[in-house]
Amino acid sequence: MPNCPGCGRQVQAEWRFCRTCGQALTEDAPSQTTSVGDLVAPEFLARLIRLDEMSGLLTKTLQIDEGQAALLFLGGRHDVTLGPGSHSISALSSRGRDASVVLFRTADVTMPLSVAGLFTSDPLPVTLDSHLVVKVERPLLLWTNLAAGADSYTTQNLAGSLYPLAEEGCEGFFKTRSIRDVAADSSLSRDLQLALSSQLDQPLSRWGIRLVSLQGVSISCQAWDEVTKSRTDYFVTASEERAGLEGRKRLFDVYRESELQTMAQETAEVAAVEKRVSLWARLRQALLSNARGELESQAEMEDLVRRGDKDRLLKDDERDALVRAMGEAKEDHHKARIFALRRVESEGEHELQKLDLWHRYGLEQERLTMEISAAREEMERRWDMELRRLGAEIEQQRRRENFRREQETEELALRSRSQLGQARTAASIADLEREQDRADMEMGLDILDRLKREQIDREWQQRLHALEEAERQLNMELDAESQRMEMRLREAREEHGHEITRIQTLSTAGIETLIAVSGPEQSQLLAQLARTRAFAGCTPEKILAMQAADSPQVADALKEILTATAATGQLEQYERLVTQLKDSAQTSREDYQHNLTVMHQMFDKALDSVKETAVAFSAVSAPVAPPQPDLRSHTSPDGIVTLFFSDIEGSTAMTERLGDQRAQQVLRDHNEIVRLQVANHDGFEVKSMGDGFMLAFSSARNGIRCAIDVQRNLAVYSNEHPEQPLRVRIGIHTGEAIKESEDFFGRNVIMAARISSKAQGGQILVSSLVKELTESSGDIRFDDGREVELKGLAGLTRVHGVEWE
């Protein structure tokens, strides 16, 4: 009799499962072998696998192929290293429950590594792109040194750890060489290869990794490309064969010395910005090298910044911003790392934007300062919205991961129960004498198993639908907020542009216009400047003579000067000077009086025309602010307003199905229908929210009438366009609201929005208060209503549907 491969006991030949341990005995039973390739994606160097992820109930077999290895841990301590082959670990339950396996790729792995922001001695910026071939030789060293506490370790993590080492080696290599040395030295390729190899080889060895080779190194110099109008790069290859295939381009063919010097000078002027770009790149790589994917404390972040900011380029407010980004995640260490990483990326993008602005406005320092300040303000405004979206995406991903894990766990448990049931059933069937009885029992068990699976599938589909609906609602809110933020940023950019235009116009205006449009203090300063210019070309003696006519103190001072001159025995010079001063004083006084008369006339004329000039100037250089709407006309005398919210059902799916252009046309048709009815019923459009509206009415009846006409017109539109019917949810509530600028705020606004979210497509839902206010006339019909729970509001709220068809 054969033996069971699981427990070793004898079994009968016709058994499909062992009665003792449940091990499958026939070839058509599902395989219980888990392959490394099934669990480790190509970008992983190592990944932690727990036993519950492996196939099998009691018998678990791990298949390790060539170029792979595994470490078995029991109770968190390394127990044994597993090489290629099939390894049965079914006895682990008797050795300890806390067992796990770390799977490794030990074959050669090619990974990219790029270093930007390097400078030659000229200085000119160069960028290094390389490909390393590495091999994991001592898996335990890699796991304990680089991946302790993590669930996986990828090539991206390794590239982040190698980045500062490669940057240090390249900086030392290029800072002693000019761009001409790079062009002229034919042995540079080998020197660069040896420099990088020696810089990286020892650290990799400490981590249990061997550097096999440098497959390629590409050096690019964009500054030189702009001079020569050709790409400046060459390739360092690991073999002569590849070198022959790739070829080598000369770095420099013909160049103009003046252009090269100009480019080097410009590079030196923006070197500080270039270094900050490199700093943010280093910080980003340092965060990516963290295999745990977490930042556990502010001290860890400060240590990371201290190691990355070796030139102390970060300002205090930038350090504080990084700490605040971490603080937004509170105790969520994984989210803290993602927030910090995105903040570092945003700062790096801002530095690149500063470089672009410098190239455009480098000679206009005042304009450059204003543009950089505006860019910084826009980045900070976007950051809050980006933080919210990042948090939402992380939570959505976690919910989906939890959903997937629960589904897999349930599927594994169901499969295990099914295997045990089949084993017991096989034993029971073996005792039946009639073949028909066996067939009937097998068919019944198969039907029962299918029914159970269908029920579980339905439950999972319902949970998935609820999850997707919550994500859709959150994304809609984020999209609406994002649109409002973009509108505010657009207004700020327009205002900034108008301010720049105003300044440029002022710079070309005359002194009269400047005095006319300036305030009192600025006008006095400009007038004093004009008077000072009137003295241009006069000698000090002439200026003193003119001032002596009106100032006794100046006259005394002039007398002392002349007396001192006479006392030195220079009598002739004294007499000649006195005569000249008398003549020049008379002439200067006449000129001065004439200048004063002209200036007074100029000032009088400017001040007489100040209103016309200011108005005309403002029409050219400043935006005309639109008249603010008077919201009082849309509220009742006691301050009560009827609020109307709407949105299109399934708008996201519509856009996915129709495409952006066709979906945008449908939205335009919808907006036209709604806005026409708002105008017909004396309503006010508070704001458009992408696929819906927030409206205000002074009368609840007008609000309901507008909703009814909107639904009827949309029904006509849907009949005319059956390929894309429009079904809109509408919610209406009446109450007091806070009026601020063009918007309403408060609890009643929130209630109206929540009522809208409870409606179905094509339905109008109103609060019980709106029903009581409008039902007395009898021309509007309502259903019996229902109690609903509104998100964020305590208790139950009664809502009623409006019958409009």
C-alpha positions in Angstrom: 0.0 0.0 0.0 1.3 3.5 -0.8 2.3 6.0 1.9 1.1 9.6 2.4 3.9 12.1 1.5 2.6 14.4 4.3 2.5 12.2 7.4 4.0 8.9 6.1 1.0 6.7 7.0 -0.3 4.0 4.7 -3.3 5.0 2.5 -5.5 3.1 0.0 -4.8 3.5 -3.7 -8.3 5.0 -4.5 -8.1 7.7 -1.8 -7.6 11.2 -3.1 -6.8 12.7 0.3 -5.1 11.3 3.4 -7.6 10.7 6.2 -5.1 11.7 8.8 -3.5 15.0 7.6 -5.6 15.9 4.5 -2.6 15.8 2.1 -3.7 15.6 -1.6 -2.8 12.1 -3.0 -3.8 12.4 -6.6 -2.1 14.3 -9.4 -5.2 16.4 -10.2 -5.2 18.0 -6.7 -4.0 21.6 -6.6 -0.3 22.1 -6.1 1.0 23.1 -2.7 4.4 24.3 -4.0 5.2 28.0 -3.8 7.8 29.4 -6.2 10.0 32.4 -5.4 9.0 33.9 -8.8 5.4 33.9 -7.6 6.1 36.1 -4.6 9.0 38.4 -5.6 8.6 41.0 -8.4 11.7 41.8 -10.6 12.4 45.1 -8.9 12.9 43.4 -5.5 16.3 42.3 -4.2 14.7 40.8 -1.1 11.2 40.3 0.3 9.9 39.0 3.6 7.3 36.2 3.1 5.2 35.0 6.0 3.9 31.5 6.2 0.3 32.5 5.7 1.2 33.8 2.2 2.3 30.4 1.1 0.1 27.8 -0.4 -0.9 24.7 1.6 -2.7 24.0 4.8 -0.3 21.8 6.7 2.2 21.0 4.0 4.1 24.0 2.6 6.8 23.6 0.0 9.0 26.4 -1.3 10.6 26.0 -4.7 13.8 28.1 -5.1 15.3 28.4 -8.6 18.8 29.1 -9.7 19.9 32.6 -9.0 17.7 32.7 -5.9 18.1 32.1 -2.2 16.1 32.3 1.0 16.7 32.8 4.7 14.5 31.0 7.2 13.8 33.0 10.5 12.3 31.4 13.6 11.2 33.8 16.4 13.0 36.6 14.6 16.4 34.8 14.5 18.1 33.4 11.5 17.8 29.6 11.5 19.1 28.3 8.1 19.9 29.5 4.6 18.0 27.7 1.8 19.7 27.3 -1.7 18.1 26.4 -5.0 15.8 23.4 -4.9 12.5 22.3 -3.4 12.2 22.8 0.4 9.4 21.3 2.5 8.7 23.4 5.6 5.6 21.5 6.9 7.4 20.8 10.2 7.6 24.5 11.1 4.5 24.4 13.3 6.3 22.1 15.7 9.4 24.3 15.8 7.7 27.6 16.4 4.8 29.6 15.2 6.6 32.8 14.5 8.3 31.7 11.3 9.1 33.6 8.2 11.2 33.4 5.0 13.1 36.2 3.3 13.5 35.5 -0.4 16.5 37.0 -2.4 17.6 37.3 -6.0 21.2 36.3 -6.1 21.7 36.6 -9.9 23.2 39.6 -11.5 20.9 42.6 -11.3 21.3 45.8 -13.5 20.2 49.0 -11.9 20.4 52.7 -13.0 22.2 55.4 -11.0 22.1 59.1 -12.0 23.9 62.0 -10.3 23.1 65.6 -11.3 24.5 68.9 -10.2 28.2 68.1 -10.7 30.6 70.8 -11.6 33.9 70.9 -13.5 36.6 73.4 -12.4 35.4 75.9 -15.1 32.7 75.6 -13.6 30.2 74.0 -16.0 27.4 71.7 -14.8 27.5 68.0 -15.9 25.2 65.1 -15.2 26.3 61.5 -14.8 24.0 58.6 -15.8 25.3 55.1 -15.2 24.2 51.4 -15.0 25.6 49.2 -12.3 25.6 45.4 -12.3 25.4 44.0 -8.7 25.1 40.6 -7.2 23.9 39.6 -3.7 26.5 37.3 -2.3 25.8 37.3 1.4 22.0 37.7 1.9 22.1 37.8 5.7 24.5 40.9 5.6 22.2 42.7 3.2 19.1 42.0 5.3 20.6 43.0 8.7 22.5 46.1 7.4 20.1 47.7 5.0 16.7 46.1 5.4 16.3 45.6 9.1 12.7 46.0 10.2 11.5 46.3 6.5 9.2 44.0 4.5 11.2 44.3 1.3 14.3 45.9 -0.3 14.4 47.1 -3.9 16.9 48.4 -6.4 15.5 51.9 -5.8 16.4 51.6 -2.1 19.9 50.5 -3.0 20.3 53.3 -5.5 19.3 55.8 -2.8 22.0 54.4 -0.4 24.6 54.6 -3.2 23.7 58.1 -4.3 25.7 60.1 -1.8 28.7 57.8 -2.3 28.6 58.2 -6.0 28.1 61.9 -5.7 31.1 62.3 -3.5 33.3 60.3 -5.8 32.2 62.2 -8.9 32.6 65.6 -7.2 36.2 64.8 -6.4 36.8 63.5 -9.9 35.3 66.5 -11.8 36.4 69.4 -9.5 40.0 69.0 -10.6 39.3 68.8 -14.3 38.1 71.5 -16.7 35.8 70.8 -19.5 38.8 70.9 -21.9 40.5 68.2 -19.8 37.5 66.0 -20.2 37.7 66.6 -24.0 41.4 66.1 -24.4 42.2 63.2 -22.1 41.6 59.9 -23.9 42.2 57.9 -20.7 39.5 59.8 -18.8 37.0 57.0 -19.4 39.1 54.4 -17.6 39.9 56.8 -14.8 36.3 57.6 -14.2 35.4 53.9 -14.2 38.1 53.1 -11.7 37.1 56.1 -9.5 33.5 55.0 -9.3 34.4 51.4 -8.8 36.8 52.1 -5.9 34.2 54.5 -4.3 31.4 52.0 -4.4 33.1 48.6 -4.1 33.9 48.7 -0.4 30.5 49.9 0.9 28.8 47.3 -1.2 31.0 44.6 0.2 30.1 45.6 3.7 26.4 45.2 2.7 26.9 41.7 1.3 26.8 42.9 -2.3 29.4 42.6 -5.0 29.9 45.2 -7.7 30.1 43.1 -10.9 30.8 45.9 -13.4 29.9 49.3 -14.6 27.9 48.6 -17.7 27.8 52.2 -19.0 28.5 55.8 -17.9 27.0 58.7 -19.9 28.2 62.3 -19.1 26.1 65.1 -20.5 26.8 68.9 -20.4 23.7 70.9 -21.3 25.6 74.2 -21.1 28.1 73.0 -23.7 25.3 71.7 -25.9 23.8 75.2 -26.1 27.2 76.5 -27.3 28.0 73.8 -29.8 24.4 73.0 -30.8 25.2 69.3 -30.4 25.0 66.7 -27.7 28.1 66.5 -25.6 28.4 63.0 -24.2 30.4 59.9 -24.5 30.2 56.4 -23.1 32.3 54.4 -20.8 31.6 50.7 -21.3 32.6 47.6 -19.4 33.9 45.8 -22.4 35.7 46.7 -25.7 33.0 44.9 -27.6 30.3 47.2 -26.2 32.6 50.2 -26.7 32.9 49.3 -30.4 29.1 49.1 -30.7 28.4 52.3 -28.8 31.3 54.3 -30.2 32.8 57.4 -28.6 31.9 60.9 -29.6 34.4 63.6 -29.1 33.3 66.0 -26.4 34.5 69.1 -28.3 35.0 69.6 -31.9 34.9 73.4 -32.5 34.1 76.0 -29.9 34.2 79.7 -29.4 36.2 80.7 -26.3 34.1 83.8 -25.5 30.9 81.7 -25.5 32.5 79.1 -23.2 33.7 81.8 -20.8 30.2 83.4 -20.8 28.6 80.1 -20.0 31.0 79.4 -17.2 30.4 82.9 -15.7 26.6 82.4 -15.8 27.1 79.0 -14.2 29.1 80.5 -11.4 26.4 83.1 -10.8 23.7 80.5 -10.3 26.0 78.0 -8.5 24.2 78.5 -5.3 20.9 77.5 -6.9 22.5 74.6 -8.6 23.9 73.3 -5.3 20.4 73.6 -3.7 19.0 71.5 -6.6 21.7 68.9 -5.8 20.8 69.1 -2.1 17.1 68.3 -2.6 18.1 65.5 -4.9 20.3 64.0 -2.1 17.6 64.3 0.4 15.2 62.6 -1.9 17.6 59.7 -2.5 18.1 59.5 1.3 14.4 59.1 1.9 14.1 56.5 -0.9 16.9 54.5 0.6 14.9 53.9 3.7 13.7 50.3 3.2 11.3 50.5 6.1 9.3 53.1 4.2 8.8 55.0 7.5 10.1 58.1 9.4 9.6 57.3 13.1 10.6 60.6 14.7 11.6 64.2 14.2 15.1 63.3 15.3 15.4 60.8 12.5 14.4 63.5 10.0 16.9 66.0 11.4 19.7 63.4 11.2 18.8 62.7 7.6 18.9 66.4 6.8 22.1 66.9 8.6 23.8 64.2 6.6 22.4 65.4 3.3 23.0 69.2 3.9 26.8 69.0 4.1 27.2 72.6 2.9 24.5 74.0 5.3 22.4 75.4 2.4 19.0 74.8 4.0 17.3 77.8 5.7 15.6 77.5 9.0 12.1 78.0 7.6 12.8 75.2 5.1 13.8 72.8 7.9 10.7 73.8 9.8 8.6 73.1 6.7 10.0 69.6 6.5 9.2 69.0 10.1 5.7 70.3 9.7 5.2 68.0 6.7 6.0 65.1 9.0 3.8 66.5 11.8 0.8 66.4 9.5 1.0 62.6 9.6 0.9 62.6 13.4 1.9 59.0 14.5 1.6 57.4 11.1 5.3 56.8 10.2 4.7 55.5 6.7 2.6 58.6 5.8 5.2 60.8 7.4 7.9 59.5 5.0 5.6 60.0 2.0 4.7 63.6 3.1 8.4 64.4 3.7 9.4 62.9 0.3 6.8 64.9 -1.5 7.8 68.1 0.3 11.4 67.5 -0.8 10.3 66.9 -4.4 8.3 70.1 -4.3 11.3 72.1 -3.0 13.5 70.6 -5.7 10.9 71.5 -8.4 10.8 75.0 -7.0 14.6 75.3 -7.3 14.5 74.2 -10.9 11.8 76.9 -11.5 14.1 79.5 -9.9 16.8 78.5 -12.4 14.4 78.9 -15.3 13.4 82.3 -13.9 17.0 83.3 -13.5 17.7 82.5 -17.2 14.7 84.6 -18.2 15.2 87.6 -15.9 18.8 87.3 -14.8 19.7 90.9 -15.6 16.5 92.3 -14.0 17.1 91.7 -10.3 13.9 93.4 -9.1 11.8 91.5 -11.6 13.6 88.3 -10.7 12.9 88.8 -7.0 9.2 89.4 -7.6 8.8 86.4 -9.9 10.6 84.1 -7.4 8.4 85.4 -4.6 5.3 84.7 -6.6 6.5 81.2 -7.5 7.1 80.5 -3.9 3.7 81.7 -2.8 2.1 79.6 -5.5 4.0 76.5 -4.4 2.9 77.0 -0.8 -0.7 77.4 -1.8 -0.6 74.2 -3.8 1.1 72.3 -1.0 -1.9 72.2 1.3 -4.1 70.8 -1.4 -1.4 68.3 -2.4 -1.0 67.2 1.2 -4.8 66.5 1.4 -4.7 64.5 -1.8 -1.7 62.5 -0.8 -3.3 61.6 2.5 -6.5 60.5 0.7 -4.5 58.4 -1.8 -2.6 56.7 1.0 -5.8 55.9 2.9 -7.5 54.6 -0.3 -4.5 52.4 -1.0 -4.6 51.1 2.5 -8.3 50.3 2.4 -7.8 48.4 -0.9 -4.8 46.5 0.5 -6.7 45.5 3.6 -9.6 44.5 1.4 -7.3 42.4 -0.8 -5.6 40.8 2.2 -9.0 40.0 3.8 -10.2 38.5 0.5 -7.0 36.4 0.2 -7.2 35.2 3.8 -10.8 34.3 3.4 -10.1 32.5 0.1 -7.2 30.6 1.7 -9.4 29.6 4.7 -12.2 28.5 2.4 -9.8 26.5 0.3 -8.4 24.9 3.5 -11.9 24.0 4.8 -12.8 22.7 1.3 -9.7 20.4 1.3 -10.5 19.1 4.8 -14.1 18.5 3.8 -13.0 16.7 0.7 -10.7 14.5 2.7 -13.5 13.6 5.1 -15.9 13.1 2.3 -13.5 10.9 0.5 -13.3 8.7 3.5 -17.1 8.6 3.8 -17.6 7.8 0.2 -15.0 5.0 0.3 -17.3 3.3 2.8 -20.3 3.4 0.5 -21.1 0.3 -1.5 -23.2 1.7 -4.3 -21.5 3.8 -7.0 -24.6 5.9 -7.5 -24.6 6.9 -3.8 -21.0 8.1 -4.2 -21.9 10.1 -7.3 -24.9 11.7 -5.6 -22.9 12.7 -2.6 -20.1 14.2 -4.7 -22.6 16.2 -6.8 -24.3 17.5 -3.7 -21.1 18.6 -2.1 -20.0 20.3 -5.3 -23.3 22.3 -5.5 -23.0 23.3 -1.9 -19.4 24.5 -2.4 -20.5 26.6 -5.5 -23.3 28.1 -3.5 -21.0 29.1 -0.7 -18.5 30.6 -3.1 -21.3 32.6 -4.9 -22.5 34.0 -1.6 -19.0 35.0 -0.6 -18.5 36.6 -4.0 -21.7 38.7 -3.6 -20.6 39.9 -0.2 -17.2 40.9 -1.5 -18.7 42.7 -4.4 -21.0 44.7 -2.1 -18.0 45.7 0.1 -16.0 46.6 -3.0 -18.9 48.7 -4.3 -19.2 50.6 -1.0 -15.4 51.2 -1.0 -15.4 52.5 -4.5 -18.4 54.8 -3.7 -16.6 56.3 -0.7 -13.5 56.9 -2.8 -15.6 58.5 -5.6 -17.2 60.9 -3.1 -13.8 61.8 -1.6 -12.3 62.4 -5.0 -15.2 64.6 -6.0 -14.7 66.8 -2.9 -11.0 67.0 -3.6 -11.5 67.8 -7.3 -14.0 70.6 -6.3 -11.5 72.0 -3.8 -8.7 71.7 -6.4 -10.7 73.7 -8.9 -11.4 76.4 -6.4 -7.7 76.6 -5.6 -6.7 76.8 -9.2 -9.2 79.6 -9.7 -7.6 81.5 -6.8 -4.1 80.9 -8.2 -5.2 82.1 -11.6 -6.5 85.3 -10.1 -3.3 85.7 -8.1 -1.2 85.2 -11.3 -3.4 87.8 -13.2 -3.0 90.2 -10.3 0.8 89.7 -10.4 0.9 90.2 -14.1 -1.0 93.5 -13.8 1.4 94.6 -11.0 4.4 93.9 -13.3 2.7 95.8 -16.1 2.0 98.7 -13.8 5.6 98.9 -12.6 6.9 98.7 -16.2 4.5 101.5 -17.3 5.6 103.6 -14.3 9.3 103.1 -15.3 8.6 104.8 -18.6 6.4 107.6 -17.3 7.7 111.2 -16.8 8.1 113.0 -13.5 4.8 114.8 -13.9 2.8 111.5 -14.2 4.7 110.0 -11.3 3.9 112.9 -9.1 0.2 112.9 -10.2 -0.4 109.2 -9.4 1.7 109.0 -6.2 0.6 109.6 -2.6 1.5 112.6 -0.6 4.8 111.3 0.8 6.0 110.0 -2.5 5.0 113.2 -4.3 7.1 115.3 -1.9 10.1 113.0 -2.4 9.7 113.2 -6.2 9.4 117.0 -6.1 12.5 117.2 -4.0 14.3 115.0 -6.5 13.2 117.3 -9.3 14.6 120.4 -7.4 17.9 118.6 -6.9 18.2 117.9 -10.6 17.7 121.6 -11.2 21.1 122.2 -9.5 22.9 119.9 -11.9 25.9 121.6 -13.6 26.2 124.3 -10.9 29.5 124.8 -9.0 29.5 124.7 -5.2 30.1 128.5 -5.1 27.0 129.1 -7.3 24.9 126.9 -5.1 26.1 128.7 -2.0 25.4 132.1 -3.6 21.8 131.1 -4.5 21.1 129.7 -1.1 22.8 132.8 0.7 20.1 135.0 -0.7 17.4 133.2 1.3 19.4 131.8 4.2 21.4 134.0 6.7 23.2 131.0 8.0 24.5 130.1 4.5 25.5 133.8 3.9 27.5 133.8 7.1 29.2 130.5 6.2 30.1 131.9 2.8 31.5 135.1 4.4 33.7 133.0 6.7 35.0 131.1 3.7 35.9 134.2 1.8 37.4 135.9 4.9 39.6 132.9 5.5 40.7 133.0 1.9 41.6 136.7 2.2 43.5 136.1 5.5 45.9 133.8 3.8 47.2 136.6 1.7 45.5 135.6 -1.5 43.8 139.0 -1.9 43.7 139.1 -5.6 42.0 135.7 -5.7 39.7 136.9 -3.1 38.6 140.0 -5.0 38.3 138.1 -8.2 36.2 135.4 -6.4 34.0 138.1 -4.9 33.4 139.7 -8.3 32.6 136.3 -9.9 30.3 135.4 -7.0 28.4 138.6 -7.3 27.9 138.2 -11.1 27.1 134.5 -10.8 24.8 134.9 -7.8 22.7 137.4 -9.8 22.6 135.1 -12.8 22.0 132.1 -10.7 19.2 133.8 -8.7 17.5 134.7 -12.0 17.9 131.1 -13.3 16.8 129.7 -10.0 13.7 131.9 -9.9 12.9 130.9 -13.5 13.3 127.2 -12.6 11.1 127.6 -9.6 8.4 129.3 -11.7 8.5 126.5 -14.3 8.4 123.8 -11.6 5.5 125.4 -9.9 3.6 125.6 -13.1 4.5 121.9 -13.8 3.3 120.8 -10.3 0.1 122.9 -10.6 -0.7 121.4 -13.9 0.0 117.8 -12.6 -2.1 118.3 -9.5 -4.9 119.8 -11.6 -5.0 116.7 -13.8 -4.3 114.1 -11.1 -7.7 112.6 -11.2 -7.8 112.2 -15.0 -4.2 110.9 -15.1 -4.8 108.4 -12.3 -8.0 107.1 -13.9 -6.4 106.8 -17.3 -3.3 105.0 -15.9 -5.4 102.6 -13.8 -7.4 101.7 -16.9 -4.2 100.5 -18.6 -2.2 98.9 -15.8 -4.6 97.5 -13.3 -7.3 94.9 -13.6 -10.9 96.2 -13.3 -12.5 94.4 -10.4 -15.9 93.0 -11.3 -18.8 94.4 -9.3 -19.5 92.3 -6.2 -23.0 90.8 -6.3 -25.5 91.9 -3.7 -26.5 88.7 -2.0 -29.1 90.5 0.1 -31.5 90.2 -2.9 -31.3 86.4 -2.6 -32.2 86.3 1.1 -35.4 87.1 2.8 -35.8 90.2 5.0 -34.9 88.1 8.1 -31.7 86.8 6.5 -33.1 83.3 5.5 -31.9 81.8 2.2 -33.0 78.7 0.3 -29.9 76.7 -0.8 -29.9 74.4 -3.8 -27.2 71.8 -4.5 -27.0 69.5 -7.6 -24.6 67.1 -9.2 -24.6 64.7 -12.1 -24.9 61.0 -11.3 -22.1 58.9 -12.7 -20.1 61.9 -14.1 -16.7 60.1 -13.6 -17.9 57.0 -15.5 -19.3 59.3 -18.2 -16.0 61.0 -18.7 -14.2 57.6 -18.8 -16.7 56.3 -21.4 -17.1 59.3 -23.7 -13.6 60.9 -23.4 -12.7 64.4 -22.2 -13.9 66.4 -25.2 -17.3 64.7 -25.6 -17.9 64.7 -21.8 -17.0 68.4 -21.6 -19.7 69.1 -24.3 -22.3 67.2 -22.3 -21.3 69.3 -19.2 -21.7 72.5 -21.2 -25.2 71.4 -22.2 -26.1 70.6 -18.6 -24.7 74.0 -17.4 -26.7 75.9 -20.0 -30.0 74.2 -19.0 -29.4 74.8 -15.3 -28.3 78.5 -15.7 -31.3 79.3 -17.9 -33.7 78.0 -15.3 -31.9 79.8 -12.5 -32.3 83.1 -14.4 -36.0 82.3 -15.0 -36.7 81.8 -11.3 -34.7 84.7 -9.9 -32.0 82.6 -8.5 -28.3 83.3 -7.9 -25.4 81.0 -9.0 -23.1 80.9 -5.9 -20.5 78.6 -7.6 -20.1 75.8 -10.1 -18.5 72.6 -8.8 -17.4 70.8 -12.0 -20.5 68.6 -12.5 -22.9 70.5 -10.3 -24.0 73.8 -8.8 -24.6 75.6 -5.6 -27.5 78.0 -6.0 -29.4 80.5 -3.7 -33.0 81.7 -3.7 -34.8 84.2 -1.6 -38.0 82.0 -1.9 -38.2 78.3 -1.2 -41.0 78.0 -3.8 -38.8 79.5 -6.5 -36.0 77.0 -5.6 -38.4 74.0 -5.9 -39.9 75.4 -9.1 -36.4 75.9 -10.6 -35.5 72.3 -9.6 -38.6 70.9 -11.3 -38.0 72.8 -14.5 -34.3 71.7 -14.5 -35.4 68.0 -14.2 -38.0 68.3 -16.9 -35.6 70.0 -19.3 -32.9 67.4 -18.6 -35.5 64.6 -19.2 -36.2 66.2 -22.7 -32.4 66.3 -23.3 -32.0 62.7 -22.3 -34.8 61.6 -24.7 -33.0 63.5 -27.5 -29.6 62.0 -26.5 -30.3 58.4 -25.5 -26.6 57.5 -25.9 -25.8 59.8 -22.9 -28.8 60.5 -20.6 -28.3 63.1 -17.9 -29.5 62.2 -14.4 -29.0 64.9 -11.8 -29.4 64.7 -8.0 -30.8 67.8 -6.4 -31.1 68.7 -2.7 -32.8 71.8 -1.2 -32.9 73.2 2.3 -33.9 76.6 3.8 -32.3 78.3 6.8 -30.0 81.1 8.0 -26.5 81.2 6.5 -23.4 83.3 6.9 -22.9 85.6 3.9 -19.2 86.3 3.1 -18.3 87.9 -0.3 -19.9 85.7 -2.9 -20.6 82.7 -0.8 -22.7 81.2 2.0 -21.3 79.2 5.0 -22.7 77.4 8.0 -24.6 74.4 9.2 -27.6 74.9 6.9 -25.2 75.0 3.8 -23.8 71.6 4.9 -27.2 70.2 5.4 -28.3 71.2 1.9 -25.2 69.6 0.4 -25.7 66.4 2.5 -29.4 66.1 1.4 -28.3 66.3 -2.2 -25.9 63.4 -1.7 -28.8 61.3 -0.5 -30.8 61.8 -3.7 -30.8 59.5 -6.6 -30.3 60.5 -10.3 -33.4 62.4 -11.5 -34.7 63.0 -7.9 -35.3 66.2 -6.0 -35.0 65.8 -2.2 -36.0 68.6 0.2 -35.9 69.0 4.0 -39.1 68.8 6.1 -38.8 72.6 6.6 -38.9 73.3 2.9 -42.0 71.0 2.6 -43.8 72.9 5.4 -43.0 76.3 3.8 -44.3 75.3 0.3 -47.0 72.6 0.7 -49.8 75.0 1.7 -50.6 76.2 -1.9 -51.1 72.6 -3.1 -49.3 73.1 -6.4 -46.2 71.1 -5.3 -46.6 67.4 -4.4 -44.3 65.5 -2.0 -43.9 61.9 -1.1 -44.3 60.6 2.5 -40.6 61.1 3.2 -38.1 59.1 5.1 -35.5 59.4 7.9 -31.9 59.6 6.8 -28.6 60.0 8.5 -26.5 62.9 7.2 -22.8 62.7 7.3 -21.3 64.9 10.0 -24.7 65.9 11.4 -26.1 64.5 14.6 -29.4 62.6 14.7 -31.8 61.6 11.9 -33.2 64.1 9.3 -36.5 63.7 7.6 -36.4 64.4 3.8 -39.1 64.3 1.2 -39.0 63.7 -2.6 -40.7 66.2 -4.9 -43.0 64.7 -7.6 -42.1 66.5 -10.8 -42.9 64.0 -13.6 
